[in-house]
Amino acid sequence: MAAPRVILFLLCAIAVVVKADWVYKKGSDVCIHMTGNFSVTINNNGSQEVLEHDEWDLEGNESSCNSVSCDDSHNDLNAQLSLSTYSTHSDAILYLYFTFTGVCGKGSQKWSLANVSVMIDPSANGTVFTAFDADVSDWFSTQYTRSYSCNNPTNYSKLTSNNNSVQVIFTTSNWQVQAFQFRDKKTGNYDNAQQCSQDSKGTMIVPIVVGIALAVLIAVVVVAYVISYVYHRKKTGSYEALN
């Protein structure tokens, strides 16, 4: 639903930062487990107003999961994690939706985060509008019984379709998530993680630095040995000449 343009200008910018842990179950089995920091920022023509929230609450009635495993009755898996929070500066309610999809075909059994959307109810009266709706399926795709993690900040920016002067930025950090299949379905503990490219690059820095340091140390030792060897040869030759 489209919001009156005046509401967008009153909101100007909304920033929400939270670090928490959410678990959604289908029956007694965990379907979605997600932990991390999230920030949602809406900027309008350079103006900014910050709304801070202490925590997001899981909206169990709005969350869903069709299955926690691939079987004959489910060719594809889909799930949605719904969170909500109240503004501390107004009556507005913010909703944050994460949509996950999974493929059950032979040779391509993977799951991914497909969509992130933000909806706002400015007056908490049930009249909501979509502030952000983005296809993020290009972020990652990983095998079942694996989680996905990214400690480095990841930003996704988009101009809203109903007013191109409004920019929405979705940011994650210290983030880990897993959906559908867990080795331990009852607790939903994270399985081995696929790291994002930013973290993978960071983990390569230490081995590279250590390798360079060792190479420099070896070079210094070799040079010192050669200098010492030449010096002692000259010194020995001098003694022999004196004798």
C-alpha positions in Angstrom: 0.0 0.0 0.0 1.3 3.4 -0.9 1.7 5.9 1.9 0.8 9.6 1.6 3.8 11.5 0.6 3.5 13.7 3.7 4.1 10.7 5.9 7.4 10.0 4.1 8.5 13.6 4.8 7.5 13.4 8.4 9.5 10.2 8.9 12.5 11.6 6.9 14.9 8.9 8.1 14.4 5.9 10.3 17.4 4.1 11.8 17.0 1.0 13.8 20.0 -1.0 15.2 19.5 -4.2 17.2 21.5 -7.2 18.1 19.5 -10.2 19.1 18.8 -13.9 18.5 15.6 -15.1 16.8 14.4 -18.7 16.4 11.2 -19.8 14.6 9.9 -23.3 14.8 7.6 -25.4 12.7 6.1 -27.6 15.4 8.9 -28.8 17.5 11.6 -28.4 14.8 13.6 -25.2 14.2 13.1 -23.8 10.8 14.9 -20.4 11.0 17.7 -19.3 13.3 19.1 -15.8 12.9 21.4 -13.7 15.0 23.0 -10.3 14.3 22.9 -6.6 14.0 20.5 -4.9 11.6 20.0 -1.3 10.6 17.3 0.1 8.4 17.7 3.7 7.3 15.3 5.7 5.3 16.7 9.0 4.0 14.6 11.7 2.3 16.2 14.6 0.5 19.2 14.7 2.8 17.0 15.1 5.9 17.5 12.6 8.7 15.7 11.7 11.9 16.9 8.8 14.0 14.5 6.4 15.7 16.2 4.1 18.2 14.8 0.7 19.3 16.0 -1.6 21.9 14.8 -4.9 20.4 12.8 -6.5 17.7 10.0 -9.0 18.6 9.3 -12.1 16.7 5.9 -12.0 15.1 4.9 -15.7 15.3 1.6 -15.3 13.6 3.2 -13.6 10.6 6.1 -16.0 10.4 5.8 -19.2 8.4 7.6 -22.3 7.2 6.2 -24.9 4.8 8.7 -27.6 5.7 12.0 -28.2 7.4 13.2 -30.9 4.9 12.9 -31.9 1.2 10.4 -34.7 0.6 8.0 -35.9 -2.0 5.4 -33.4 -1.1 7.7 -30.3 -1.2 9.6 -29.6 -4.4 10.7 -26.2 -3.0 10.9 -24.8 0.5 9.9 -21.4 1.6 9.8 -19.6 5.0 9.4 -16.1 6.3 10.7 -14.6 9.5 8.7 -11.6 10.7 9.9 -9.1 13.2 8.3 -5.9 14.6 9.3 -3.1 16.9 7.7 0.1 18.3 9.1 3.5 17.8 10.2 5.2 21.0 9.6 8.7 19.6 6.2 8.1 18.0 3.3 5.7 17.7 4.8 4.0 14.6 5.3 0.3 14.3 8.0 -1.1 12.0 7.9 -4.6 10.5 10.9 -6.4 9.1 10.4 -9.4 6.9 13.0 -12.0 5.8 11.9 -14.4 3.1 13.9 -17.6 2.6 13.7 -20.1 -0.2 15.1 -23.6 -0.7 15.6 -25.8 -3.8 15.0 -29.6 -3.5 16.0 -30.7 -6.9 18.7 -33.4 -7.3 22.2 -31.9 -7.5 21.1 -28.4 -6.4 19.8 -28.7 -2.9 20.5 -25.2 -1.6 18.8 -22.5 0.4 19.1 -18.7 0.3 17.7 -15.4 1.7 15.5 -14.3 -1.2 13.9 -11.0 -0.1 14.0 -8.4 2.6 11.2 -5.9 3.1 10.3 -3.2 5.6 6.8 -2.0 6.3 5.8 0.9 8.5 2.5 1.6 10.3 2.9 5.3 11.2 -0.1 5.6 13.5 -0.3 2.0 14.7 -3.8 1.7 13.3 -3.2 -1.1 10.8 -2.6 1.3 7.8 0.9 0.2 6.6 3.0 1.0 3.6 6.0 -0.7 2.1 9.2 1.4 2.6 11.6 -1.2 1.3 11.2 -4.3 -0.8 14.3 -5.8 -2.3 15.4 -9.0 -4.0 18.6 -10.0 -2.2 18.9 -13.6 -3.6 22.4 -12.6 -5.0 23.8 -12.2 -1.4 24.4 -15.9 -0.9 23.3 -19.5 -1.6 24.5 -22.4 0.5 23.9 -26.1 1.0 21.3 -27.4 3.5 22.7 -28.1 7.0 25.0 -25.2 6.6 24.7 -21.7 8.0 25.8 -18.4 6.5 27.8 -15.8 8.4 29.1 -12.3 7.7 30.8 -10.3 10.4 31.8 -7.4 8.2 29.1 -4.8 7.5 27.0 -5.4 4.4 24.9 -2.7 2.8 22.0 -2.9 0.4 20.7 0.4 -0.8 17.5 1.0 -2.9 15.3 3.9 -4.0 11.7 3.3 -3.1 9.4 2.7 -6.1 6.7 5.1 -5.1 9.1 8.1 -4.5 12.6 8.0 -6.0 13.8 10.8 -3.6 13.5 8.3 -0.7 16.6 6.1 -0.2 16.4 2.9 1.9 19.6 1.3 3.2 19.5 -2.1 4.8 22.7 -3.0 6.7 23.8 -6.2 8.5 26.9 -6.9 10.7 28.0 -9.8 12.9 25.2 -11.7 11.2 24.6 -15.5 11.1 21.5 -17.3 9.7 20.4 -20.8 8.9 17.1 -22.0 7.5 15.1 -25.2 6.9 17.5 -28.1 7.7 19.6 -28.4 10.9 21.6 -31.3 12.1 20.1 -30.7 15.5 16.5 -29.8 14.6 15.4 -29.4 18.3 17.9 -26.8 19.4 18.6 -25.2 16.0 22.3 -24.8 16.8 24.2 -23.4 13.8 26.0 -25.8 11.6 29.3 -25.1 9.8 29.1 -21.6 8.3 29.7 -20.4 4.8 31.5 -17.1 5.2 30.8 -14.0 3.1 33.5 -12.8 0.7 34.3 -9.9 2.9 35.2 -12.2 5.8 37.0 -14.6 3.6 39.3 -11.8 2.3 39.9 -10.8 5.9 41.0 -14.2 7.0 43.6 -14.3 4.2 45.4 -11.2 5.5 46.9 -12.9 8.5 48.5 -15.8 6.6 49.9 -13.4 4.0 51.4 -11.1 6.6 52.9 -14.0 8.5 54.3 -15.4 5.2 55.9 -12.0 4.3 57.3 -11.7 7.9 58.9 -15.2 7.7 60.4 -14.4 4.2 61.9 -11.2 5.5 63.3 -13.0 8.6 64.9 -15.7 6.4 66.4 -13.1 4.1 67.9 -11.2 7.1 69.3 -14.4 8.5 70.9 -15.4 5.2 72.4 -11.9 4.6 73.7 -11.9 8.2 75.3 -15.3 7.7 76.9 -14.3 4.4 78.3 -11.1 5.9 79.6 -13.1 8.9 81.1 -15.7 6.7 82.9 -13.2 4.5 84.2 -11.3 7.5 85.6 -14.4 9.2 87.2 -15.5 5.9 88.9 -12.1 5.5 90.0 -12.2 9.1 91.4 -15.7 8.8 93.2 -14.7 5.6 94.8 -11.8 7.4 96.1 -14.0 10.2 97.6 -16.4 7.7 99.3 -13.6 5.9 100.9 -12.4 9.2 102.2 -15.8 10.0 
